[in-house]
Amino acid sequence: AITYTIDVSKNNTFTEIIDTQTSSTTSKSITLDKGIAYYWRVKAIDSKGASSDYSATFQFYTEGVG
């Protein structure tokens, strides 16, 4: 079985991770503030504890108040 660890941060160096989730599925819901730039990365961990490196860092923006 593979699990995924997803880190979300407000900076691309991940010095302040605001949320870390672990999931065995490929989707996860996280509540975030509006109008903010976020960065995320993910790594896979198998049932024997071996893990991949973190993925590349990706960025997205949450929609602000309309």
Buried (B, 14 or more C-beta within 10 A) or exposed (E): EEBBBBBBBBEBEBEEBBBEEEEEEEEEEEEEEEEEEBBBBBBBBEEEEEEEEEBEBEEEEEEEEE
